């Protein structure tokens, strides 16, 4: 009873603090209204339909501001969502181009079809490419490489063929694309060979830039090879690049991005004489512990370290630590830090507002979250898609579907286009296959194409539901709609099949994955190799038993008699006595 009073007291205190903080802009909290407020900013597409009903709504009568466009990286940093599934660097280094020339697009599709059709017949593949008679351009090469980036052999075959065509030479962009693809499958020696080729020898101009080496640094960090990542950083001097604090911070960012935060922190302290401490370096480490690892304990330690060493906090520092506590559902500390920012005179940016809104929505203080959205508008910080995602995702997790749908409608009325993360929040709560595919169709109508993360989420969902027809329907879509399955897609499919007893099918896709030289995860290797070994062992035992079956009735009778004796022995009572000595029991 006393515990319940303490909980109610703490909740009341947090609610009071939240209302006190927002009192300046919070005159009368209004829930999402069900009436339609017309706006000239954006009119939703009449053909747009959701698989479940959405009511039109608005939370504010304020004049709508045009929110700036944001990048995927910004959304990852401030949405407060669990990411990463380890997002591959190829997704950011290799971007599919928007080609206006229909002829180039047609040629690119022709080459991609040839590369996929003859992917297992390398000799025929080279002949077919030679016979196609397509003229290579920089735009065409970039498009083809982006489409086949998950099949490194096909990409490298095309890259080598294109480099030999008359009238064409690879640019820095094509080299970077190929190096990123090779690094993804750990073909680092080949990647370094391409970098040597980019140097152009003694006479030609060098195409190697700092970004070239940074791609390799990131790929080494992705496979947790910290030593070689640092060696690649030292290669800046070998290529006669001036190394500054920004380059060192790029190395720290790459290490933290792929969960090597402890190594990054150690490296920062070891190089304090060469690269002096500053706020940005500490912010990189702080963000690694806060948003990549998600350890509030380590985040607090770095926060205190900054204070002890006299490193000034800035808005990015507060954004990181607030986001960390927001994910940890520690609303009290979120609001306390938010109030501390105001006392220190630090202006809140959009990331801070988004993190606080996310924490309030998680704490089921939706009215206060809406009030804070109004407050940020009054201060000239327009809510963007991430702001609404910060509100929609916790509402979906809490099964408050009506409020989530109303927030979605208001986002459309403000002229903001939903991102893939908006749809992921709704895909996470749908309950039937019809709703899933209906929502996918709505996504495409709104111009938002499913990503690899979308397909992985759906494969896992349908595997849990044991709907394998839908699993393979999604699997086929991966190849039809883009780049083919990658390592993460194969892992999700193999585990889903294996854990549902589809052992032969799981082993088949496991072998297909290895044929494409996509390295399985250690857990996947252990599962499939143990199963394969046990299967072979059982088959050998069965074959041995069949080979040594008794040929005469005498042996059968002896075995039967022995079995009867064993059965009678088990039915007899225990004849040995138990004696106790100094607190221990022994057979007599």
N, C-alpha and C positions, 0 to 999 in steps of 0.2 A: 504494500500500500504506500509506504514511504517512498519506494523507488518510483512509483507512478507519479507521486507529487513532484519529485525532483525533475522528472522528464517534462511534466507539464510546465513547471516553473522555467526550465531552460528554454523550452519552445516559445513560451510567452515572452521571455527576455529577448530572444532572437527576433521575433516578430516585431516587438516594440522598437528594437534597434533599427530594423529595416525601414519601418515607417518613419522613424526619426531622420534617417539619412536622406530619404526621398521626400521629406515634407516640403522642401522648397519648391518642388515641381509637382507635387502630388496634392491637388486640391480636392478632387473627387474621383476616386477610382471607379472606372466603368468597365464592365465586362464586355466581351465581344458582343456587339449588337447584332441582332439577327436581321436588321433592316439593311437594304442595299443602298450604299452611298455612291452616287455616280461621280466619276472622275474622268477628266479629259486626258489623264496621263497614259492610261493603258486600258484597252478593252480586251478581255480574255477571248481567245479563239472560240468561236461557237462550236467548232468541231471537237473541242477538247472535252473529254469525259473521263471521270475517274471510275474505277470499278465499284466504288461505294459513294454514297451521296455526300456532297459538300454543300453547305449553305453559304451564301454570300454574306460577307461580314466586314466590319471595320472596327478598329480600336481607337481611332483618332479622327477628329475633325480638322486637324491641323493641315496646313498646306503641305503637299507632298514634295519632298526634295528628291532630286535625281541622285541616286547613290552611285558612286563610282564602281566600275567593274573590278572584280577581284580575281586573283589567280588562285589556282588550286593549292599552291603552297601556303598562301595566306589563310585559306580556309582550314587547312590542316592545323595551322598554328593556333587558331583562335576559336575553333568550333567546340573545343572541349570534348571531342569525340575520340573514341578509341581507334587508333589507327594502326595501322601497319602491322597491318598485315604486312609485312615488309614491302613497301612500294619500291619498285625497281627503278634505278637511276635511268634505265633506258626509256622509261615513260616520260621523263623530263628532258633527256638529251636527244631523243628521237621523236620528233613530233610530225604527225602526218600533215602534209601540206594541203592547202586548199587550191586545187589546180583549176584554172579557168579554161585552159586549152583542152578541148574535148579530145583532140588527137593524141595528146600526151597521156591523158587519162586512159584512153583506149589501149595505147601501147603498154602502159604500166600494167593494166589488168591482163593483157596477153602474156607478158613476161611472168607475172605472178602465177598464172595458171600453169605455164610450162614448168616453173620451178617446183610447184606443188605436185604436179602429175608425175614428174620424173625425179622426185626427191630421193628415191632409193636406187636410181639407175644413173650414176654420175656420168658415165661415158655417153649415154644417150642424151643426157641433159645438155652437155656441152654442144653436141651436134644440133639439137633442136634450137638452142639459143642462136647458134651461128646461122641456121637456116631461116630464122624469123625475119631477118632483114630490117630490123628496127634500128633507127638512128638514136644514139644515146645522147642525152643532154643532162645537165646538172639537176634540173627539176625532175626529170624522169628517174634518174638514179636515186635521188632522195626518196621519192615516192615508193619505188620498189623495195628499197631497204627497210622503209618503215613498215611495209606490209609483211615482210618475211623475217622480221627481227627475232621471232621466236624459233626460227630454224637457222642456226648459225651457218651450217654447211651450205644451204641454198643461198644465203645472203653472201657468204664469202665467195662462192662460185660465181655469182653474178658480179660481185665487186671486181674480181680478177678479170673476168671477161670484159666488163665495161672499161676497165683501165687500159685495155689493149686496142680499143676502137679508135680509128683515125678521127681526128677533129675533136677529140674529147680528152680531158684530163681531170682527175678527181680534184675537187676543191676541199677546203678545210672542213666544210660541213659534211661531206660524204666520208672523209677520213674519221671524223669524230663519231659519226653514226656507226661505222664499222668497228671502231675501237670499243665503243660502248657495248655492241652486240657480242664481241669476242670476250670482253671482260665479264659479261653476264654468265658465260659458261666456263670461265676461268682459263681461257686460252691466252694467258698473259704474255707468253713468249711471242706468239704471233702478233699480239697487239703492240709489243715493243718493236717488232720488226717493221710494222707499219709506221711507227713513229720515226724510226731511222730512215724509212723511205721518204717521209714528209720533210726531212731535213734538206733534201734536194742535192746532196753531194757537195762538192767544193764550188761548183759554179752556179747551180740553180738556187732560186730563193727558197728559204725555209718556210714551211707552212705550220711549224710547231708553235703553239701559243701556250700561255699559262692554262687556258681552259683544257687543252689537250692532256696535260699532266694531271689536272684536277679530275678529269673523267676517270683516269686510272686510279688515282688516290681514292676516289669514292668507291670504285669497284673492289679495291683491296679492303676497304673498310667494311663493305657489304659482306665479305666472306671472313671478316674478323682477323685478317692478316695485318695486324697493326704495324709490325716491323717493316714489311714491304711498302706499306702506305707512307711511312716516314721516309724510307729510302727514295720513294718517288718524289716526295716533297724536296729532299735534298738535290734531286736531279734538276731543280730550277737553276742552280748555279752552273751545272754542266751545260745547260742550254743557254747560259749567259743572260738569264733573267734576273732583274733586281728583285730581291726578296724583301717584302715589307711586312708590317704588322697585319695588313689585310690578308695577305697570302697565308700567314700563320693562322689567322682566325678562320680562313677557309678550310685548313686542315682540321682544326678543332671542330668545326661544324660538321665536316664529313664523318669524323669519328663518332660524334654524339648522335648523328642522324641514324647510325646503324648500331646503337646501343653499346658503343665502346666508350662510355662516359667516364668510367674510372681511369682508363688509359689517357683520355683527353685531359682530364684534370691533372694527372701526374705529369703529363707533358708540359702543361701550362706552367706548373710550379718549377719544373726543372729548367725551363728556358726563361725565367723571370728576368735574368740579366740581359739577355739578347732582345726579348720582346717584353717590355715592362707591362705590369698589370694595368688594365683599364676596365672601365665599366662594360664595354662590349664583350671582352674576353670572358669575364665572369658571367655575363648574361648568357653566353653560349653554353657554358657548363651548367648554369642554373636551369636553363631550358631543357638540357639533356636529362637532368634528374627529375624535373617537374613533368615534362610532357612526353619524353621518350621512354624513360624507365618508370616514371610515375611513383617515385618514392618521396613522400612528404618529409620523411625523416632526414634523408640526405639533402633535400632542398633546404630545410631549415638550417642544416649545418653550413651549407654554402652561403646562405643568407647572413648568418652570423659572422662567417669569415669575411664577407664583404664589409660588414660594419666594423669589425676589429682592425682591418687593414686600411680603413679610411676610404674605401671605394664607394663613391656616391651612387645611390639608387636612382634610376630613371624610370620612365613610364614602361619600358620594356621589362625591367626587373619586376615591377609590380604586376605586369601582365602575366609573366611566367608563374610567379608564386600564387597569384589569385587563381589562375587556371588550374594549378595543381590541387589547391584546396577545393576548388569547384568539383573536380573529378572525384575527390575523396569524400564528397558530401559533407564537408566541414563548413557549413554556412556561417557559423559564428566567426571564424577566422577570415573568411572571405569579406564579410562586412567590416570587420575590424581593420583589415588592410585597406579597404576601400575608403574608410573614414580617415586613416592615416595619410593616404595620398592627398586628401583634401586639406588636412592640417599642414602638410609640407608644401602646399601650393603647386603640386604637380597636376597638370591638366590631364584628365583621362582621355585616352584615345578609344577608337572603336573596339580594339581587342579587349581592353579592360571592361568596357560596358558589356561586350558579348559574354565574357567569362562570368560576370556577376549575374547577368540575366539567366545564363545557363544554371548557375547555382540556385537562384531563386526558384526557377521552374522545377529543378530537381527536388527542392524542399517544399514543393506544392504551394508556393506563394506566388501564384500566377498573377494576381492583381498587382502585386508589387513589381513583378517583372514587366508587366505592361506599363506601369507608371514610370519605370526607369527608361523604357523605350521612348516615352513622351519627353522625359527629361533630357535625353541625349539629343533629341530633335531640337528642343528649345536652345540648346547650347551649340547648335550648328553641326552636330555629328549625326549624319543621316543613317538610319538603320539600313543595312545591306542584307544580302541573302544569308550571310553567315549569322547575322543577328537573329533572323527568323529561324534558321536551322538550330541555333542554340535554344530556341524556345520550343520548336516542334519536336525535336528528338526526345527530350525528357518527358514531354507530354505523351508521346507515343509509348514510351517505356512504361509510363504510369497508367496506360490504357485509357487516357483521357482523349478519346478519339474525336469527340465533337469539338473540343477546344483546339486540337491540332489541325483539324480540317478548316476551322474558321481562321486560324493563323495562316494557313496555306492560301486561302481565298484572299485575305488582305494583302499578302505578299504579291499576288497576281495583280490586284488592283493598284498597287504602288508601282507597277511596271517592272518588277523584279522577276527574272526568269529563274525557276527552280534549278538547282544543281543536282548532280548525281547523289549527293549526300542527303538532300531533301527526300528524294525517292527511296533511298536506302532506309530511312527512318520508317516510312510506310510499308516497304517490303518486309521489314522485320516483324510486322504485326499481322500481316494478312494470314488467313487460315486455310485457304483452298487454292488449288492450282489455277482455277478459273480467275480468281482475283489477282494472282501473281502475273499471269500472262496479259490480263486486262490492263494492269498497271504498267507493264512493259510497253504495251501498245500506246498508252497515253504518254509515256516518256518520249517515245519516238515522235509522236505528233507535236510535242512541245520542243523538238529539236535537241533532246538530251539523249544521247546514245548510251546504252549499257557499256560498262567497262569490265575489265577482268575481275575486279572486286565484286561487281554485281553478279556475274556468272558463278563465281566461287560461293557467294552467299546462297544463291539459289540451289546449287548442287548440294550443299550441306543441308539446306532446308528440306529439299525433296528426299534426300537420303534418310533424314530423321523420320519423314512421313512414310518411308518405304514406297514411294511412287517412282519406280525406276523408269517407267516410260517417259515421265517428265524430266528425269535426270538426263537421259540420253537425248531428249529433245533440246534441252539447254546445251548439252555438249555439242550437238551438231550446229547449233547457232553460233558457237564460238568460232568455228571454222568458216561458216558461211558469211559472218558479219565482219570479219577482220583478219586478225593476225594469227589465228590458230592458238591452240592451248599452250600455255607456258608451264613452268615447273610447279607453280602454286595450284594451277587448275588440275594438273595430273594428280598432285598430292591429295586434293580434296576429293576427287573422284575415286581414287584407289582406296582411301580410308573409308569413304562412304560405302563402297561395295564390300570391302573386307569385313567391316563391323556388322554388316547385315547378312553375312553368310555367303555372299557371292564371291567365293574364294578364287575360282577359276578365272572369272572375269577380271577380278582385281589383279591377278598375276599376269593376265594378258596385257592389261594397260601398263603394268609395271615394266614388262619387257619392252613394250612399245616406247615407253619413256626413256629407257636406257639406250634403245636403238637410236633415238634422236639426240643422244648424249646430253640429256638433261639430268643433272645429278639429283637423285632422290635424297630426301631428308634422312638422317640417321634412323629415326623412328620407323620410317617407311621401309628402309632396308632391313631393319631388324624383324619387323612383322612378316614381310614376304619371304625372307630367307629362312626364318624359323619354320614357317609353314611349309616351304618347299622341302626343307630337310626332313621334317616330320612326315610329310607325304611320301617321300622316297623311302624312309625307314619302314613305314607301315606296308608299303608295297613290297619291300624285300621280305618282311616278316610273313606276309600272306603267301608270297611265292615259296618261301621256305617251308611253311606249313603244308602247302599243297604237295610239295616234293617229298615230304616225309610222312604222308598220310599212311596209317597202318593198313597193310595188305591182307592180314589174316584176322579171323574172328577171335583167335586166342589173345592177340594183343588188345583187342577191344574189350574182351572180358576182364583182362588184367586191369586195364585202366578203370573200368566200371567198378571192379571190386575195390580198387584203391580209393576211388571217390566215395564209395559207401563207408569205408573205414574212416576217411577224413570227416564225413558228415557225422558219424557216430561219436567221434572224438570231440567235435565241437559241441555236441549236446550233453556231454558229461560235465558234472559240476567240477569246480576248481578244487583240487586236492591239496595244493600247497597252502601253508598257513603264513600269515603275515605277523611278524614280531616287531615291537617298537623298542628302540634303544636311544636314549638321550634325545628324544624328540624326533627321531627319524624312523621311517618304516622300511623294513627289509623282508625279502622272502626268506623263509626258514631254510 
